[in-house]
Amino acid sequence: LVPGVLTLFLFLLAAYSLGTELKFETGRNLLYMSGDNIWIAITGKLLPLYIMSLCIFLLYELYAYYYLGFPHLGGPWPILWLGVLTVHASLGFGIFMFGMLPQLRMSMSICSLWAVLSFSMAGSIFPAESMDAPLTALTWLFPLRHYFMVYQTVVFNGYPVAGVWLHVVALVIFALLPLLTFPRIKKALKYYVYVP
């Protein structure tokens, strides 16, 4: 469950980092410093969060698999790339939610709701395959589900990635989702007026 808690924090911190730019009315300044380039603005804003969260995630994996001796038949490389991919997907989802609802309060609320539902929809409480068909289909909308599927197949059991390639693709899609909302985020940083 620790990776689930870490993804929850990453959802929230990504939305919070961008939302505070609106709350404290520094969004225009951020765009000015980045030369009005939203790519540079978001990268500069979230790079420290990315580096810190990646270090925490990888240190957790090092602690769990090598110090505590959790089984990991897949070896060290799947552990590393799955950690990197999960951090990208989690931050990407948080940025995407902020882009869809460019308000601090609303984007963080949706990220919180999504993160809490992730534990149920990931199959950690009840097997996802045994859920009703609509709920099983909805499990694809939660990054934590894909993390668990890749973890249990590749890292824990040592099977090849080919068996879970759809889940890897889903994590990549979550990482790329913010690209759809960059214009909306740029507009919010330029023109949004914060209402408490």
MISE-121893 format. One record per residue: residue number from 1; residue in one letter; x, y, z of N, C-alpha, C, O in turn. Coordinates in steps of 0.1 Angstrom, whole numbers, plus 5000, padded with zeros to 4 digits. Example, Ala and Ser with C-alpha at 12.3 -4.5 7.8 and 13.67 -1.06 7.14 Angstrom:
% residues 2
{node 1; a; {5132; 4943; 5078}; {5123; 4955; 5078}; {5132; 4967; 5078}; {5142; 4967; 5085}} {node 2; s; {5128; 4978; 5071}; {5137; 4989; 5071}; {5129; 5000; 5079}; {5134; 5011; 5080}} 
***
This chain:
% residues 196
{node 1; l; {5008; 4988; 5000}; {5000; 5000; 5000}; {5008; 5013; 5000}; {5003; 5023; 4997}} {node 2; v; {5021; 5012; 5003}; {5030; 5024; 5003}; {5030; 5030; 4990}; {5029; 5043; 4989}} {node 3; p; {5032; 5023; 4979}; {5032; 5030; 4966}; {5019; 5037; 4963}; {5018; 5048; 4957}} {node 4; g; {5008; 5032; 4968}; {4995; 5038; 4967}; {4994; 5051; 4974}; {4989; 5061; 4969}} {node 5; v; {5000; 5052; 4986}; {5000; 5064; 4994}; {5009; 5074; 4987}; {5006; 5086; 4987}} {node 6; l; {5020; 5070; 4981}; {5029; 5079; 4974}; {5023; 5085; 4962}; {5024; 5096; 4959}} {node 7; t; {5015; 5076; 4954}; {5008; 5082; 4943}; {4998; 5092; 4947}; {4996; 5102; 4940}} {node 8; l; {4991; 5089; 4958}; {4981; 5099; 4963}; {4988; 5112; 4966}; {4982; 5123; 4962}} {node 9; f; {4999; 5112; 4972}; {5006; 5125; 4975}; {5011; 5132; 4962}; {5010; 5144; 4961}} {node 10; l; {5015; 5124; 4952}; {5019; 5130; 4940}; {5008; 5136; 4932}; {5010; 5147; 4926}} {node 11; f; {4996; 5130; 4932}; {4984; 5136; 4926}; {4982; 5150; 4932}; {4981; 5160; 4926}} {node 12; l; {4982; 5150; 4946}; {4978; 5162; 4953}; {4989; 5173; 4952}; {4986; 5184; 4950}} {node 13; l; {5002; 5169; 4953}; {5013; 5179; 4952}; {5014; 5185; 4938}; {5017; 5197; 4937}} {node 14; a; {5011; 5177; 4928}; {5012; 5183; 4914}; {5001; 5194; 4913}; {5003; 5204; 4908}} {node 15; a; {4989; 5190; 4917}; {4978; 5200; 4916}; {4980; 5212; 4925}; {4977; 5223; 4921}} {node 16; y; {4985; 5209; 4937}; {4988; 5220; 4946}; {4998; 5229; 4941}; {4997; 5242; 4943}} {node 17; s; {5009; 5224; 4936}; {5020; 5232; 4931}; {5015; 5242; 4920}; {5019; 5254; 4920}} {node 18; l; {5007; 5237; 4911}; {5002; 5246; 4901}; {4991; 5255; 4906}; {4990; 5267; 4902}} {node 19; g; {4983; 5250; 4915}; {4972; 5258; 4921}; {4976; 5270; 4929}; {4970; 5280; 4929}} {node 20; t; {4988; 5268; 4936}; {4993; 5279; 4944}; {4997; 5291; 4935}; {4997; 5303; 4940}} {node 21; e; {5001; 5288; 4923}; {5004; 5299; 4914}; {4992; 5308; 4911}; {4993; 5320; 4910}} {node 22; l; {4980; 5302; 4911}; {4968; 5310; 4909}; {4964; 5316; 4922}; {4960; 5328; 4922}} {node 23; k; {4965; 5309; 4933}; {4961; 5315; 4946}; {4969; 5327; 4950}; {4963; 5337; 4954}} {node 24; f; {4982; 5326; 4948}; {4991; 5338; 4951}; {4993; 5347; 4940}; {5002; 5356; 4941}} {node 25; e; {4986; 5345; 4929}; {4987; 5354; 4917}; {5001; 5355; 4912}; {5005; 5367; 4909}} {node 26; t; {5008; 5344; 4911}; {5022; 5345; 4906}; {5023; 5337; 4892}; {5034; 5336; 4887}} {node 27; g; {5011; 5333; 4887}; {5011; 5326; 4874}; {5017; 5334; 4863}; {5024; 5329; 4854}} {node 28; r; {5013; 5347; 4862}; {5019; 5355; 4851}; {5034; 5357; 4852}; {5041; 5357; 4842}} {node 29; n; {5038; 5358; 4865}; {5053; 5359; 4867}; {5060; 5346; 4863}; {5071; 5346; 4857}} {node 30; l; {5054; 5335; 4865}; {5059; 5322; 4861}; {5061; 5321; 4846}; {5071; 5317; 4841}} {node 31; l; {5050; 5325; 4839}; {5050; 5325; 4825}; {5061; 5335; 4819}; {5067; 5332; 4809}} {node 32; y; {5062; 5347; 4826}; {5071; 5357; 4821}; {5086; 5351; 4823}; {5094; 5353; 4814}} {node 33; m; {5089; 5345; 4834}; {5102; 5339; 4836}; {5105; 5328; 4827}; {5117; 5325; 4824}} {node 34; s; {5095; 5321; 4822}; {5097; 5310; 4813}; {5096; 5314; 4798}; {5097; 5306; 4789}} {node 35; g; {5096; 5327; 4795}; {5095; 5332; 4782}; {5082; 5329; 4775}; {5081; 5327; 4763}} {node 36; d; {5071; 5328; 4783}; {5057; 5325; 4779}; {5056; 5311; 4773}; {5048; 5308; 4764}} {node 37; n; {5065; 5302; 4777}; {5065; 5289; 4772}; {5060; 5280; 4783}; {5066; 5278; 4794}} {node 38; i; {5048; 5274; 4781}; {5042; 5266; 4792}; {5050; 5253; 4795}; {5049; 5249; 4807}} {node 39; w; {5057; 5248; 4785}; {5065; 5236; 4788}; {5076; 5239; 4798}; {5078; 5232; 4808}} {node 40; i; {5083; 5250; 4796}; {5094; 5254; 4805}; {5088; 5258; 4819}; {5094; 5255; 4829}} {node 41; a; {5076; 5265; 4819}; {5070; 5269; 4831}; {5066; 5257; 4840}; {5070; 5257; 4852}} {node 42; i; {5060; 5247; 4834}; {5056; 5235; 4842}; {5068; 5227; 4846}; {5068; 5222; 4857}} {node 43; t; {5077; 5225; 4837}; {5089; 5218; 4840}; {5097; 5224; 4851}; {5101; 5217; 4861}} {node 44; g; {5099; 5237; 4851}; {5106; 5244; 4861}; {5099; 5244; 4874}; {5105; 5243; 4885}} {node 45; k; {5086; 5245; 4874}; {5078; 5244; 4886}; {5078; 5231; 4893}; {5079; 5230; 4905}} {node 46; l; {5077; 5220; 4885}; {5075; 5207; 4890}; {5088; 5198; 4890}; {5088; 5187; 4896}} {node 47; l; {5099; 5203; 4885}; {5112; 5195; 4885}; {5116; 5192; 4899}; {5120; 5180; 4901}} {node 48; p; {5117; 5201; 4909}; {5121; 5197; 4922}; {5111; 5187; 4928}; {5116; 5178; 4935}} {node 49; l; {5098; 5188; 4926}; {5089; 5178; 4931}; {5092; 5164; 4924}; {5091; 5154; 4931}} {node 50; y; {5094; 5164; 4911}; {5097; 5152; 4904}; {5110; 5145; 4910}; {5110; 5133; 4913}} {node 51; i; {5121; 5153; 4911}; {5133; 5147; 4916}; {5131; 5142; 4931}; {5136; 5131; 4934}} {node 52; m; {5125; 5149; 4939}; {5123; 5145; 4953}; {5114; 5133; 4953}; {5117; 5123; 4961}} {node 53; s; {5103; 5132; 4946}; {5094; 5121; 4946}; {5100; 5108; 4940}; {5098; 5097; 4945}} {node 54; l; {5108; 5110; 4930}; {5115; 5099; 4924}; {5125; 5093; 4934}; {5126; 5081; 4935}} {node 55; c; {5132; 5102; 4941}; {5142; 5097; 4951}; {5134; 5089; 4962}; {5139; 5079; 4967}} {node 56; i; {5123; 5094; 4967}; {5116; 5088; 4977}; {5110; 5074; 4973}; {5111; 5064; 4980}} {node 57; f; {5105; 5074; 4960}; {5099; 5061; 4955}; {5110; 5051; 4954}; {5109; 5039; 4957}} {node 58; l; {5122; 5055; 4948}; {5133; 5045; 4946}; {5139; 5041; 4959}; {5143; 5030; 4961}} {node 59; l; {5140; 5050; 4969}; {5145; 5046; 4982}; {5136; 5037; 4989}; {5140; 5027; 4996}} {node 60; y; {5123; 5039; 4988}; {5113; 5029; 4993}; {5115; 5016; 4987}; {5115; 5006; 4994}} {node 61; e; {5117; 5015; 4974}; {5118; 5002; 4967}; {5131; 4996; 4971}; {5132; 4984; 4973}} {node 62; l; {5142; 5003; 4973}; {5155; 4998; 4978}; {5153; 4992; 4992}; {5158; 4981; 4995}} {node 63; y; {5146; 5000; 5000}; {5144; 4995; 5014}; {5135; 4982; 5014}; {5138; 4973; 5021}} {node 64; a; {5124; 4982; 5006}; {5115; 4971; 5007}; {5121; 4958; 5001}; {5120; 4948; 5006}} {node 65; y; {5128; 4960; 4989}; {5132; 4948; 4982}; {5146; 4943; 4987}; {5149; 4931; 4986}} {node 66; y; {5155; 4952; 4991}; {5168; 4948; 4994}; {5171; 4947; 5009}; {5178; 4939; 5014}} {node 67; y; {5165; 4957; 5017}; {5168; 4956; 5031}; {5158; 4947; 5038}; {5162; 4939; 5046}} {node 68; l; {5145; 4948; 5035}; {5135; 4939; 5041}; {5134; 4926; 5034}; {5129; 4916; 5040}} {node 69; g; {5139; 4925; 5022}; {5139; 4912; 5014}; {5126; 4908; 5008}; {5124; 4896; 5007}} {node 70; f; {5118; 4918; 5004}; {5105; 4914; 4997}; {5109; 4906; 4984}; {5119; 4909; 4978}} {node 71; p; {5101; 4896; 4981}; {5104; 4888; 4969}; {5104; 4897; 4956}; {5095; 4905; 4955}} {node 72; h; {5114; 4895; 4948}; {5114; 4903; 4935}; {5121; 4895; 4924}; {5133; 4897; 4921}} {node 73; l; {5115; 4884; 4919}; {5121; 4875; 4909}; {5124; 4882; 4896}; {5132; 4877; 4889}} {node 74; g; {5118; 4894; 4894}; {5121; 4901; 4881}; {5134; 4908; 4881}; {5139; 4912; 4870}} {node 75; g; {5141; 4910; 4892}; {5154; 4916; 4893}; {5152; 4931; 4895}; {5141; 4936; 4896}} {node 76; p; {5164; 4938; 4895}; {5164; 4952; 4899}; {5159; 4962; 4888}; {5153; 4972; 4891}} {node 77; w; {5161; 4958; 4875}; {5157; 4968; 4864}; {5142; 4970; 4863}; {5138; 4981; 4862}} {node 78; p; {5134; 4960; 4864}; {5119; 4962; 4864}; {5115; 4971; 4876}; {5106; 4979; 4875}} {node 79; i; {5121; 4969; 4887}; {5118; 4977; 4899}; {5121; 4992; 4896}; {5113; 5000; 4899}} {node 80; l; {5132; 4994; 4890}; {5136; 5008; 4887}; {5127; 5015; 4877}; {5122; 5026; 4879}} {node 81; w; {5125; 5008; 4866}; {5117; 5015; 4855}; {5103; 5016; 4859}; {5096; 5025; 4855}} {node 82; l; {5098; 5006; 4867}; {5084; 5007; 4872}; {5082; 5019; 4881}; {5072; 5026; 4881}} {node 83; g; {5092; 5021; 4890}; {5092; 5033; 4899}; {5092; 5046; 4891}; {5084; 5055; 4894}} {node 84; v; {5101; 5047; 4881}; {5101; 5059; 4873}; {5088; 5061; 4866}; {5083; 5073; 4865}} {node 85; l; {5083; 5051; 4860}; {5071; 5052; 4852}; {5059; 5056; 4861}; {5050; 5063; 4857}} {node 86; t; {5059; 5050; 4873}; {5048; 5053; 4882}; {5048; 5068; 4887}; {5038; 5075; 4888}} {node 87; v; {5060; 5073; 4889}; {5061; 5087; 4893}; {5057; 5096; 4882}; {5050; 5106; 4884}} {node 88; h; {5061; 5093; 4870}; {5057; 5101; 4858}; {5042; 5100; 4856}; {5035; 5111; 4854}} {node 89; a; {5036; 5089; 4857}; {5021; 5087; 4856}; {5014; 5095; 4867}; {5003; 5101; 4864}} {node 90; s; {5018; 5094; 4879}; {5011; 5101; 4890}; {5012; 5116; 4889}; {5002; 5123; 4890}} {node 91; l; {5024; 5121; 4885}; {5025; 5136; 4883}; {5017; 5140; 4871}; {5010; 5150; 4871}} {node 92; g; {5017; 5132; 4861}; {5010; 5135; 4849}; {4995; 5136; 4852}; {4988; 5144; 4846}} {node 93; f; {4990; 5126; 4860}; {4976; 5127; 4863}; {4972; 5139; 4871}; {4962; 5145; 4869}} {node 94; g; {4981; 5143; 4881}; {4978; 5155; 4889}; {4978; 5167; 4880}; {4969; 5176; 4882}} {node 95; i; {4987; 5168; 4871}; {4988; 5180; 4862}; {4975; 5180; 4853}; {4969; 5191; 4851}} {node 96; f; {4972; 5168; 4848}; {4960; 5167; 4840}; {4947; 5172; 4847}; {4939; 5179; 4841}} {node 97; m; {4946; 5168; 4859}; {4934; 5172; 4867}; {4934; 5187; 4870}; {4923; 5193; 4869}} {node 98; f; {4946; 5192; 4872}; {4946; 5207; 4874}; {4942; 5214; 4861}; {4936; 5224; 4861}} {node 99; g; {4947; 5208; 4849}; {4944; 5214; 4836}; {4929; 5213; 4833}; {4923; 5222; 4827}} {node 100; m; {4922; 5202; 4838}; {4908; 5201; 4835}; {4900; 5210; 4844}; {4890; 5215; 4840}} {node 101; l; {4904; 5212; 4856}; {4897; 5221; 4866}; {4908; 5230; 4872}; {4913; 5228; 4883}} {node 102; p; {4911; 5241; 4865}; {4922; 5250; 4869}; {4918; 5258; 4881}; {4918; 5271; 4880}} {node 103; q; {4915; 5252; 4892}; {4913; 5258; 4905}; {4920; 5250; 4915}; {4919; 5237; 4915}} {node 104; l; {4926; 5256; 4925}; {4933; 5249; 4935}; {4924; 5239; 4943}; {4927; 5227; 4944}} {node 105; r; {4913; 5244; 4948}; {4904; 5236; 4956}; {4898; 5224; 4948}; {4898; 5213; 4953}} {node 106; m; {4893; 5227; 4936}; {4886; 5216; 4929}; {4895; 5206; 4923}; {4892; 5194; 4924}} {node 107; s; {4907; 5210; 4918}; {4916; 5200; 4913}; {4922; 5191; 4924}; {4923; 5179; 4922}} {node 108; m; {4924; 5197; 4936}; {4929; 5189; 4947}; {4918; 5179; 4952}; {4921; 5168; 4956}} {node 109; s; {4905; 5184; 4952}; {4894; 5175; 4956}; {4893; 5163; 4947}; {4891; 5152; 4952}} {node 110; i; {4893; 5166; 4934}; {4892; 5155; 4925}; {4904; 5145; 4926}; {4902; 5133; 4925}} {node 111; c; {4916; 5151; 4928}; {4928; 5142; 4929}; {4926; 5134; 4942}; {4930; 5122; 4942}} {node 112; s; {4921; 5140; 4953}; {4919; 5132; 4965}; {4909; 5121; 4963}; {4911; 5110; 4967}} {node 113; l; {4898; 5124; 4957}; {4888; 5114; 4954}; {4893; 5103; 4946}; {4891; 5091; 4949}} {node 114; w; {4900; 5106; 4935}; {4906; 5096; 4926}; {4916; 5087; 4934}; {4916; 5075; 4932}} {node 115; a; {4924; 5093; 4942}; {4934; 5086; 4950}; {4928; 5076; 4960}; {4932; 5065; 4961}} {node 116; v; {4917; 5081; 4966}; {4911; 5072; 4976}; {4904; 5060; 4969}; {4904; 5049; 4973}} {node 117; l; {4897; 5063; 4958}; {4891; 5053; 4950}; {4901; 5043; 4944}; {4897; 5032; 4941}} {node 118; s; {4913; 5048; 4942}; {4923; 5039; 4936}; {4925; 5027; 4944}; {4928; 5016; 4938}} {node 119; f; {4925; 5028; 4957}; {4927; 5016; 4966}; {4917; 5005; 4963}; {4920; 4993; 4963}} {node 120; s; {4904; 5009; 4962}; {4894; 5000; 4959}; {4894; 4995; 4944}; {4893; 4983; 4942}} {node 121; m; {4896; 5004; 4935}; {4896; 5000; 4921}; {4909; 4993; 4917}; {4909; 4986; 4906}} {node 122; a; {4919; 4993; 4925}; {4932; 4986; 4921}; {4931; 4971; 4924}; {4939; 4964; 4920}} {node 123; g; {4920; 4968; 4931}; {4919; 4954; 4934}; {4925; 4949; 4947}; {4927; 4938; 4950}} {node 124; s; {4929; 4959; 4955}; {4936; 4956; 4968}; {4926; 4952; 4979}; {4930; 4945; 4988}} {node 125; i; {4913; 4955; 4977}; {4903; 4951; 4987}; {4894; 4940; 4981}; {4891; 4931; 4989}} {node 126; f; {4891; 4941; 4969}; {4883; 4930; 4962}; {4888; 4928; 4948}; {4891; 4938; 4942}} {node 127; p; {4890; 4916; 4944}; {4896; 4914; 4931}; {4889; 4921; 4919}; {4877; 4920; 4918}} {node 128; a; {4896; 4929; 4912}; {4890; 4936; 4901}; {4883; 4927; 4890}; {4873; 4931; 4885}} {node 129; e; {4889; 4916; 4888}; {4883; 4907; 4878}; {4869; 4901; 4883}; {4861; 4897; 4874}} {node 130; s; {4867; 4902; 4896}; {4854; 4897; 4901}; {4843; 4908; 4902}; {4832; 4905; 4906}} {node 131; m; {4847; 4920; 4899}; {4837; 4931; 4900}; {4828; 4930; 4888}; {4830; 4923; 4878}} {node 132; d; {4817; 4938; 4889}; {4808; 4939; 4877}; {4815; 4944; 4866}; {4825; 4951; 4867}} {node 133; a; {4811; 4941; 4854}; {4818; 4945; 4841}; {4820; 4960; 4840}; {4831; 4964; 4837}} {node 134; p; {4810; 4969; 4844}; {4813; 4983; 4843}; {4824; 4988; 4853}; {4832; 4996; 4849}} {node 135; l; {4825; 4982; 4865}; {4835; 4985; 4874}; {4849; 4980; 4870}; {4859; 4987; 4872}} {node 136; t; {4849; 4968; 4864}; {4861; 4963; 4859}; {4867; 4972; 4848}; {4879; 4974; 4847}} {node 137; a; {4858; 4977; 4839}; {4862; 4986; 4829}; {4868; 4999; 4835}; {4877; 5005; 4830}} {node 138; l; {4861; 5004; 4846}; {4866; 5016; 4852}; {4880; 5015; 4858}; {4886; 5025; 4861}} {node 139; t; {4884; 5003; 4861}; {4897; 5001; 4868}; {4908; 5006; 4859}; {4919; 5010; 4864}} {node 140; w; {4906; 5007; 4846}; {4916; 5012; 4837}; {4919; 5027; 4839}; {4929; 5032; 4833}} {node 141; l; {4910; 5034; 4846}; {4912; 5049; 4848}; {4920; 5052; 4860}; {4921; 5064; 4864}} {node 142; f; {4926; 5042; 4867}; {4933; 5045; 4879}; {4948; 5040; 4877}; {4950; 5028; 4875}} {node 143; p; {4958; 5049; 4878}; {4972; 5045; 4876}; {4976; 5035; 4886}; {4985; 5027; 4883}} {node 144; l; {4971; 5035; 4899}; {4976; 5025; 4909}; {4973; 5011; 4904}; {4980; 5002; 4907}} {node 145; r; {4961; 5009; 4897}; {4958; 4996; 4892}; {4969; 4990; 4883}; {4973; 4979; 4884}} {node 146; h; {4973; 4999; 4874}; {4984; 4995; 4865}; {4997; 4992; 4871}; {5004; 4983; 4868}} {node 147; y; {5000; 5000; 4881}; {5012; 4998; 4889}; {5012; 4984; 4896}; {5021; 4976; 4894}} {node 148; f; {5001; 4981; 4902}; {5000; 4968; 4909}; {5000; 4956; 4899}; {5006; 4946; 4902}} {node 149; m; {4994; 4958; 4888}; {4994; 4947; 4878}; {5008; 4944; 4872}; {5012; 4933; 4871}} {node 150; v; {5015; 4955; 4869}; {5029; 4953; 4865}; {5038; 4948; 4876}; {5046; 4939; 4874}} {node 151; y; {5036; 4953; 4888}; {5044; 4949; 4899}; {5042; 4934; 4902}; {5052; 4926; 4903}} {node 152; q; {5030; 4929; 4903}; {5027; 4915; 4906}; {5032; 4906; 4895}; {5036; 4894; 4898}} {node 153; t; {5031; 4910; 4883}; {5035; 4902; 4871}; {5050; 4901; 4869}; {5056; 4891; 4868}} {node 154; v; {5056; 4913; 4868}; {5069; 4914; 4863}; {5079; 4914; 4875}; {5089; 4906; 4875}} {node 155; v; {5077; 4922; 4885}; {5086; 4923; 4897}; {5085; 4911; 4906}; {5095; 4905; 4909}} {node 156; f; {5073; 4909; 4910}; {5070; 4898; 4921}; {5072; 4884; 4915}; {5079; 4876; 4921}} {node 157; n; {5066; 4881; 4903}; {5066; 4868; 4898}; {5077; 4866; 4887}; {5080; 4854; 4884}} {node 158; g; {5083; 4876; 4882}; {5094; 4875; 4872}; {5090; 4871; 4858}; {5098; 4867; 4850}} {node 159; y; {5077; 4874; 4855}; {5073; 4871; 4841}; {5077; 4882; 4832}; {5080; 4893; 4837}} {node 160; p; {5077; 4880; 4819}; {5081; 4891; 4810}; {5071; 4902; 4809}; {5059; 4900; 4812}} {node 161; v; {5075; 4914; 4805}; {5067; 4926; 4804}; {5056; 4924; 4793}; {5045; 4930; 4794}} {node 162; a; {5058; 4915; 4784}; {5049; 4913; 4773}; {5035; 4909; 4778}; {5025; 4911; 4772}} {node 163; g; {5034; 4903; 4790}; {5022; 4898; 4796}; {5013; 4910; 4801}; {5001; 4908; 4803}} {node 164; v; {5019; 4921; 4804}; {5012; 4933; 4809}; {5015; 4945; 4801}; {5014; 4956; 4807}} {node 165; w; {5018; 4944; 4789}; {5021; 4956; 4781}; {5010; 4966; 4780}; {5013; 4978; 4779}} {node 166; l; {4998; 4962; 4781}; {4987; 4971; 4781}; {4987; 4980; 4793}; {4984; 4992; 4792}} {node 167; h; {4991; 4975; 4804}; {4992; 4983; 4817}; {5004; 4992; 4816}; {5003; 5003; 4821}} {node 168; v; {5015; 4988; 4810}; {5026; 4997; 4808}; {5022; 5009; 4799}; {5025; 5020; 4801}} {node 169; v; {5015; 5006; 4788}; {5010; 5016; 4779}; {5000; 5026; 4786}; {5001; 5038; 4784}} {node 170; a; {4992; 5020; 4795}; {4983; 5029; 4802}; {4990; 5038; 4811}; {4987; 5050; 4812}} {node 171; l; {5001; 5034; 4818}; {5009; 5043; 4826}; {5016; 5054; 4818}; {5017; 5065; 4822}} {node 172; v; {5020; 5050; 4806}; {5026; 5060; 4797}; {5016; 5070; 4793}; {5019; 5082; 4792}} {node 173; i; {5004; 5066; 4790}; {4993; 5075; 4786}; {4990; 5085; 4798}; {4988; 5096; 4795}} {node 174; f; {4990; 5080; 4810}; {4988; 5088; 4822}; {4999; 5099; 4822}; {4996; 5110; 4826}} {node 175; a; {5011; 5095; 4819}; {5022; 5104; 4820}; {5021; 5115; 4809}; {5026; 5126; 4811}} {node 176; l; {5014; 5111; 4798}; {5013; 5121; 4786}; {5000; 5129; 4787}; {4999; 5138; 4779}} {node 177; l; {4991; 5126; 4795}; {4978; 5133; 4796}; {4980; 5148; 4797}; {4972; 5155; 4791}} {node 178; p; {4989; 5153; 4805}; {4990; 5168; 4806}; {4992; 5175; 4793}; {4988; 5187; 4792}} {node 179; l; {4997; 5169; 4783}; {4999; 5175; 4770}; {4985; 5180; 4765}; {4985; 5190; 4757}} {node 180; l; {4974; 5174; 4768}; {4961; 5178; 4763}; {4956; 5191; 4770}; {4948; 5198; 4765}} {node 181; t; {4962; 5194; 4782}; {4957; 5205; 4790}; {4967; 5217; 4791}; {4964; 5226; 4798}} {node 182; f; {4978; 5216; 4784}; {4988; 5227; 4785}; {4982; 5240; 4781}; {4985; 5250; 4788}} {node 183; p; {4975; 5241; 4770}; {4969; 5254; 4766}; {4959; 5259; 4776}; {4959; 5271; 4779}} {node 184; r; {4952; 5251; 4782}; {4942; 5255; 4793}; {4950; 5260; 4805}; {4945; 5270; 4811}} {node 185; i; {4960; 5253; 4809}; {4968; 5257; 4821}; {4975; 5271; 4818}; {4975; 5279; 4827}} {node 186; k; {4980; 5272; 4806}; {4986; 5285; 4802}; {4976; 5297; 4803}; {4979; 5307; 4808}} {node 187; k; {4964; 5294; 4798}; {4953; 5304; 4799}; {4950; 5307; 4813}; {4947; 5319; 4817}} {node 188; a; {4949; 5297; 4822}; {4946; 5299; 4836}; {4956; 5307; 4843}; {4953; 5316; 4850}} {node 189; l; {4969; 5304; 4840}; {4980; 5311; 4846}; {4980; 5326; 4842}; {4984; 5335; 4850}} {node 190; k; {4976; 5329; 4830}; {4976; 5343; 4825}; {4964; 5351; 4830}; {4965; 5362; 4834}} {node 191; y; {4952; 5345; 4829}; {4940; 5353; 4831}; {4931; 5349; 4843}; {4922; 5357; 4847}} {node 192; y; {4934; 5338; 4850}; {4925; 5334; 4861}; {4927; 5344; 4873}; {4938; 5348; 4877}} {node 193; v; {4915; 5347; 4879}; {4915; 5355; 4891}; {4910; 5346; 4902}; {4899; 5341; 4902}} {node 194; y; {4919; 5345; 4913}; {4915; 5336; 4924}; {4904; 5342; 4932}; {4904; 5353; 4936}} {node 195; v; {4894; 5333; 4935}; {4882; 5337; 4943}; {4883; 5328; 4955}; {4881; 5316; 4954}} {node 196; p; {4885; 5333; 4967}; {4886; 5325; 4979}; {4873; 5318; 4983}; {4872; 5311; 4993}} 
***
